[in-house]
């Protein structure tokens, strides 16, 4: 298909780099799908680093090595530096500093800007509309960026201004759409629900199962997989409490990035306290290839979130034909139906325990081919890319 003469510039603070290959991976995937149809550039500002920071956290050394401009999968990615003040005390200024850096880095006027995350990224939207009034400006709100930031009273006016200036606001679920309308009713006509997409090219059709070593010795036990960052919003502590009351045999594996070290340490202590060390294992984030072996070899998948904008890991698990257990936390209600899984109440370990017990008894009764085909049809990248491109027009 012929590319548009004018490009689209994607703006985001979250984009993968060497040493942090999983950061903003879903945005990188989306940019890749779009680049097959239209011309795409990415502006992904990185925090300005100082030499002494690398002694506190290794991530700062990795950030310092990021070049200003790189070509990733045939997409030009611009990485200007911006000052990132301590978020705990100067968070209201992060958006302004981010915005100034982006404005200085726009190489030329595009057909459209696509800004990911309402804050801090969205702060640049009013300035973009003033400077480039003929360019379409699309804002993607992913869920956590809304629910976390709207709690701060001092961000109410900036967020209202962001939503006012955006030409189109893309959200990933009906629940997120209704929550934004409840807060800002004027957004009703510019909100559109476009779920996250699944890249079916990353899914193998092979029926061969290579069991990861961690599950090799327990092939006869039901294998449960969780893919979620170790942060409180993902509800892993609720899951552990639910599991502590389950006497049935199972083996559960949790895979995710350690975002909140304090919370992660709390989980490891709780796992021991609840006598789950022999049944529950924690792993750090894994490569796509390794993660796919976990999806393929598990019996069912669990996502116990307190709130969830969408839940892309649910559709990833379903793409392997796996049934799921999740919570009524926002996005999962748009994904989980009777033919592919069970929904429990959010923030409720008893409800989650009952859902897992039910799934342990009937996971083998689900139709893997139906689950797989339906998720491809509903969330395949081709269909989702079409809907996003419509917003640029």
C-alpha positions as CSV (number, residue, x, y, z in Angstrom):
1,X,0.0,0.0,0.0
2,X,1.3,3.5,-0.9
3,X,2.6,5.5,2.0
4,X,1.2,9.0,2.7
5,X,3.3,11.9,1.5
6,X,3.3,13.4,4.9
7,X,4.6,11.6,7.9
8,X,3.2,10.9,11.4
9,X,5.3,11.7,14.4
10,X,4.9,9.6,17.4
11,X,5.7,11.2,20.8
12,X,6.3,9.1,23.9
13,X,8.5,9.0,27.0
14,X,8.4,5.2,26.9
15,X,10.3,3.5,24.1
16,X,12.8,0.6,24.1
17,X,16.5,1.1,24.2
18,X,19.6,-1.0,24.7
19,X,19.4,-2.5,28.2
20,X,15.7,-1.7,28.5
21,X,14.3,-3.7,25.6
22,X,10.8,-4.0,27.2
23,X,10.2,-0.4,28.0
24,X,7.3,0.8,25.8
25,X,7.5,-2.3,23.7
26,X,3.9,-2.1,22.7
27,X,4.4,1.4,21.3
28,X,7.4,0.2,19.3
29,X,5.2,-2.6,17.9
30,X,2.5,-0.2,17.0
31,X,5.0,2.1,15.3
32,X,6.3,-0.9,13.3
33,X,2.8,-1.8,12.1
34,X,2.1,1.8,11.1
35,X,5.4,2.2,9.2
36,X,4.3,-0.5,6.8
37,X,1.4,1.8,5.7
38,X,2.6,5.4,6.4
39,X,5.8,7.3,7.0
40,X,6.6,7.3,10.7
41,X,9.1,9.1,13.0
42,X,9.4,8.8,16.7
43,X,10.4,11.5,19.3
44,X,11.2,9.7,22.6
45,X,12.9,12.1,24.9
46,X,15.3,10.7,27.5
47,X,16.2,12.1,30.9
48,X,19.4,14.2,31.0
49,X,21.9,12.2,33.1
50,X,24.7,13.3,35.3
51,X,27.9,11.2,35.9
52,X,27.2,10.5,39.6
53,X,23.7,9.0,39.0
54,X,25.2,5.8,37.6
55,X,26.4,5.0,41.1
56,X,22.8,4.9,42.4
57,X,21.1,2.9,39.7
58,X,22.5,1.1,36.7
59,X,19.7,2.3,34.5
60,X,21.2,5.8,34.4
61,X,24.4,4.5,32.9
62,X,22.2,2.8,30.2
63,X,20.3,6.0,29.6
64,X,23.5,8.0,29.2
65,X,24.6,5.7,26.3
66,X,21.5,6.3,24.2
67,X,22.4,8.2,21.0
68,X,20.4,11.3,20.0
69,X,19.2,9.6,16.8
70,X,18.9,6.0,15.8
71,X,17.2,3.9,13.2
72,X,15.2,1.1,14.8
73,X,13.4,-1.3,12.4
74,X,13.6,1.3,9.6
75,X,12.1,4.0,11.9
76,X,14.0,7.2,12.8
77,X,13.9,7.6,16.6
78,X,15.0,10.9,18.0
79,X,16.1,10.9,21.6
80,X,16.6,14.5,22.9
81,X,17.5,15.1,26.5
82,X,15.2,16.7,29.0
83,X,15.7,17.5,32.7
84,X,13.7,15.1,34.8
85,X,13.4,16.5,38.3
86,X,12.6,14.3,41.3
87,X,9.0,13.2,40.7
88,X,8.0,13.0,44.3
89,X,8.4,16.7,44.9
90,X,8.4,18.3,41.4
91,X,6.1,16.1,39.4
92,X,3.9,19.0,38.2
93,X,6.9,20.4,36.3
94,X,7.9,17.2,34.5
95,X,5.3,17.7,31.7
96,X,6.5,21.3,31.0
97,X,10.1,20.2,30.7
98,X,9.2,17.3,28.5
99,X,7.1,19.5,26.3
100,X,9.8,22.1,25.8
101,X,12.2,19.4,24.6
102,X,9.7,17.9,22.2
103,X,8.9,21.2,20.6
104,X,12.6,21.9,19.9
105,X,13.0,18.4,18.3
106,X,10.2,18.3,15.7
107,X,12.1,18.0,12.4
108,X,9.3,19.2,10.2
109,X,5.5,19.6,10.2
110,X,3.9,16.2,9.8
111,X,0.4,15.2,8.7
112,X,-0.3,14.2,12.3
113,X,1.2,13.8,15.7
114,X,0.4,10.8,17.9
115,X,1.1,11.4,21.5
116,X,1.1,8.5,23.9
117,X,0.1,8.9,27.6
118,X,-2.0,11.8,29.1
119,X,0.9,12.9,31.4
120,X,3.6,14.0,31.1
121,X,3.6,13.5,27.3
122,X,0.2,15.1,26.7
123,X,1.3,18.5,28.0
124,X,2.9,19.2,24.6
125,X,-0.4,18.9,22.8
126,X,-1.7,22.5,23.3
127,X,1.7,23.9,22.1
128,X,1.7,21.5,19.1
129,X,-1.8,22.8,18.1
130,X,-0.7,26.4,18.3
131,X,2.5,25.8,16.4
132,X,1.1,23.4,13.8
133,X,-2.6,24.2,13.5
134,X,-3.1,22.2,10.3
135,X,-1.7,19.0,11.8
136,X,-4.0,16.4,13.4
137,X,-3.1,15.7,17.0
138,X,-4.1,12.3,18.4
139,X,-3.7,11.4,22.1
140,X,-3.6,7.7,23.2
141,X,-4.7,7.2,26.9
142,X,-3.6,3.7,28.0
143,X,-5.2,3.4,31.4
144,X,-2.6,3.6,34.2
145,X,-1.5,7.1,32.9
146,X,-5.1,8.2,33.4
147,X,-6.0,6.6,36.7
148,X,-2.7,7.6,38.4
149,X,-2.6,11.2,37.3
150,X,-6.2,12.2,37.6
151,X,-5.9,11.5,41.3
152,X,-3.7,14.6,41.7
153,X,-5.7,17.7,42.1
154,X,-2.9,19.9,40.7
155,X,-3.1,18.0,37.4
156,X,-6.8,18.5,36.9
157,X,-6.5,21.7,34.9
158,X,-3.5,20.6,32.8
159,X,-5.3,17.3,31.9
160,X,-8.4,19.2,31.0
161,X,-6.4,21.5,28.7
162,X,-4.7,18.5,27.1
163,X,-8.0,16.8,26.3
164,X,-9.5,20.1,25.0
165,X,-6.7,20.6,22.5
166,X,-6.5,17.0,21.3
167,X,-8.3,16.4,18.0
168,X,-8.9,12.7,18.8
169,X,-8.5,10.7,22.0
170,X,-7.9,7.0,21.6
171,X,-8.6,4.8,24.6
172,X,-8.2,1.0,25.0
173,X,-11.5,0.1,26.7
174,X,-15.1,1.1,27.1
175,X,-14.6,1.4,30.9
176,X,-11.7,3.9,30.4
177,X,-13.9,5.9,27.9
178,X,-16.8,6.1,30.4
179,X,-14.5,7.2,33.2
180,X,-13.0,10.0,31.1
181,X,-16.5,11.2,30.1
182,X,-17.6,11.1,33.7
183,X,-14.8,13.5,34.6
184,X,-14.8,15.6,31.4
185,X,-18.1,15.3,29.5
186,X,-16.9,17.5,26.6
187,X,-14.6,14.7,25.4
188,X,-17.6,12.5,24.4
189,X,-17.5,13.2,20.7
190,X,-13.7,12.9,20.3
191,X,-13.2,9.7,22.3
192,X,-12.8,6.4,20.3
193,X,-12.1,2.9,21.7
194,X,-9.3,1.1,19.8
195,X,-7.9,-1.8,21.8
196,X,-4.2,-2.7,21.8
197,X,-3.3,-5.0,19.0
198,X,-1.8,-8.5,18.8
199,X,1.1,-9.2,16.4
200,X,0.1,-12.6,15.1
201,X,3.5,-12.9,13.3
202,X,5.1,-13.5,16.7
203,X,2.9,-16.5,17.4
204,X,4.1,-20.0,16.3
205,X,1.4,-22.4,15.0
206,X,3.5,-25.4,16.0
207,X,1.9,-27.8,18.5
208,X,5.2,-28.9,19.8
209,X,5.6,-27.9,23.5
210,X,9.0,-27.3,24.9
211,X,8.6,-27.1,28.7
212,X,10.7,-24.5,30.4
213,X,13.1,-26.0,32.9
214,X,11.2,-24.4,35.8
215,X,8.2,-26.6,34.9
216,X,10.0,-29.6,33.6
217,X,9.7,-31.6,36.8
218,X,6.0,-30.9,37.4
219,X,4.4,-31.7,34.0
220,X,1.5,-33.5,35.8
221,X,0.5,-30.4,37.9
222,X,-1.8,-27.8,36.4
223,X,0.5,-24.9,35.3
224,X,-0.7,-21.4,35.8
225,X,1.0,-18.3,34.3
226,X,0.9,-14.7,35.3
227,X,2.7,-12.0,33.3
228,X,2.6,-8.7,35.2
229,X,5.0,-6.1,36.5
230,X,5.7,-6.2,40.2
231,X,3.6,-3.2,41.1
232,X,0.7,-2.9,43.5
233,X,-1.9,-2.1,40.8
234,X,-1.4,-5.6,39.3
235,X,-2.8,-7.2,42.4
236,X,-0.2,-10.0,42.9
237,X,-0.6,-9.7,46.7
238,X,-4.3,-10.4,46.3
239,X,-3.5,-13.4,44.1
240,X,-1.1,-14.8,46.7
241,X,-3.8,-14.5,49.4
242,X,-6.2,-16.3,47.1
243,X,-3.8,-19.1,46.4
244,X,-3.1,-19.7,50.1
245,X,-6.6,-21.0,50.6
246,X,-6.4,-23.4,47.6
247,X,-5.4,-27.0,48.5
248,X,-5.5,-28.4,45.0
249,X,-2.3,-29.2,43.2
250,X,-0.9,-26.5,40.8
251,X,2.3,-24.8,39.8
252,X,2.2,-21.0,39.4
253,X,4.8,-18.8,37.6
254,X,4.8,-15.0,37.7
255,X,7.0,-13.2,35.1
256,X,7.5,-9.5,35.1
257,X,9.6,-6.4,35.5
258,X,10.5,-5.2,39.0
259,X,9.1,-1.7,38.9
260,X,8.6,-1.2,42.6
261,X,11.4,-2.9,44.6
262,X,9.6,-2.3,47.9
263,X,6.5,-4.0,46.7
264,X,8.5,-6.9,45.2
265,X,10.2,-7.4,48.5
266,X,6.8,-7.4,50.2
267,X,5.6,-10.1,47.8
268,X,8.6,-12.4,48.4
269,X,8.0,-12.1,52.2
270,X,4.3,-12.8,51.7
271,X,4.9,-15.8,49.6
272,X,7.0,-17.4,52.3
273,X,4.6,-16.3,55.1
274,X,1.7,-18.0,53.2
275,X,3.8,-21.2,52.7
276,X,3.7,-20.8,48.9
277,X,7.4,-21.2,48.1
278,X,7.0,-24.7,46.7
279,X,4.1,-23.7,44.4
280,X,4.8,-20.2,43.3
281,X,7.9,-18.9,41.5
282,X,8.9,-15.3,40.6
283,X,10.9,-14.5,37.5
284,X,12.1,-11.3,36.1
285,X,11.1,-10.0,32.6
286,X,11.9,-12.4,29.8
287,X,12.6,-12.2,26.1
288,X,9.7,-12.6,23.7
289,X,11.0,-16.1,22.7
290,X,11.2,-17.4,26.3
291,X,7.9,-15.8,27.2
292,X,6.2,-17.5,24.4
293,X,7.3,-20.9,25.7
294,X,5.6,-20.1,29.0
295,X,2.4,-19.1,27.2
296,X,2.5,-22.2,25.1
297,X,3.2,-24.6,28.0
298,X,0.8,-23.2,30.7
299,X,-2.7,-24.6,31.2
300,X,-4.3,-21.3,31.9
301,X,-3.4,-17.6,32.5
302,X,-4.3,-15.2,35.4
303,X,-4.2,-11.4,35.6
304,X,-5.4,-10.3,39.0
305,X,-5.2,-6.5,38.5
306,X,-6.8,-3.9,40.8
307,X,-7.3,-1.6,37.8
308,X,-6.3,-2.4,34.2
309,X,-6.6,-0.1,31.2
310,X,-6.6,-3.0,28.8
311,X,-4.6,-6.1,29.5
312,X,-2.6,-7.0,26.5
313,X,-1.1,-10.1,28.2
314,X,-4.6,-11.5,28.2
315,X,-4.9,-11.5,24.4
316,X,-1.3,-12.8,24.2
317,X,-2.3,-15.8,26.3
318,X,-5.4,-16.3,24.3
319,X,-3.4,-16.2,21.0
320,X,-2.0,-19.5,22.2
321,X,-5.5,-20.8,22.8
322,X,-5.3,-20.5,26.6
323,X,-8.3,-19.7,28.8
324,X,-7.8,-16.9,31.3
325,X,-8.9,-15.7,34.8
326,X,-8.9,-11.9,35.3
327,X,-10.7,-9.3,37.3
328,X,-13.5,-6.7,36.7
329,X,-10.9,-4.0,36.7
330,X,-11.6,-2.0,33.5
331,X,-10.1,-3.5,30.3
332,X,-10.6,-7.2,31.0
333,X,-14.4,-6.8,30.7
334,X,-13.9,-6.0,27.0
335,X,-11.8,-9.1,26.5
336,X,-13.0,-12.0,28.8
337,X,-16.2,-13.9,27.9
338,X,-17.6,-17.2,28.8
339,X,-15.9,-19.0,25.9
340,X,-12.4,-17.9,26.9
341,X,-12.3,-17.4,30.6
342,X,-13.7,-16.2,34.0
343,X,-13.9,-12.8,35.6
344,X,-13.6,-12.3,39.4
345,X,-14.3,-9.2,41.4
346,X,-11.3,-6.8,41.6
347,X,-9.6,-6.3,45.0
348,X,-11.3,-9.5,46.3
349,X,-9.1,-12.5,47.2
350,X,-12.2,-14.7,47.9
351,X,-13.8,-14.0,44.5
352,X,-10.4,-14.6,42.8
353,X,-9.9,-17.9,44.7
354,X,-13.3,-19.2,43.6
355,X,-12.5,-18.2,40.0
356,X,-9.2,-20.0,40.0
357,X,-10.8,-23.1,41.6
358,X,-13.4,-23.1,38.9
359,X,-10.7,-22.8,36.2
360,X,-8.6,-25.6,37.8
361,X,-11.7,-27.9,37.4
362,X,-12.5,-27.0,33.8
363,X,-9.5,-25.4,31.9
364,X,-9.3,-28.5,29.7
365,X,-12.9,-28.1,28.5
366,X,-12.2,-24.8,26.7
367,X,-11.8,-24.8,22.9
368,X,-8.2,-23.6,22.1
369,X,-8.9,-23.1,18.4
370,X,-12.0,-21.0,19.1
371,X,-10.1,-18.8,21.6
372,X,-7.2,-18.4,19.2
373,X,-9.3,-17.6,16.1
374,X,-11.5,-15.1,17.9
375,X,-8.6,-13.2,19.4
376,X,-6.9,-13.0,16.0
377,X,-10.1,-11.6,14.4
378,X,-10.8,-9.1,17.1
379,X,-7.3,-7.9,18.0
380,X,-5.2,-8.6,15.0
381,X,-2.7,-5.8,14.2
382,X,-4.0,-5.3,10.6
383,X,-7.5,-4.3,11.8
384,X,-6.3,-2.2,14.7
385,X,-3.8,-0.4,12.4
386,X,-6.6,0.6,10.0
387,X,-8.5,2.1,12.9
388,X,-5.5,4.2,14.1
389,X,-4.8,5.5,10.7
390,X,-8.4,6.7,10.4
391,X,-7.7,9.0,13.3
392,X,-4.9,10.7,11.4
393,X,-7.3,11.6,8.6
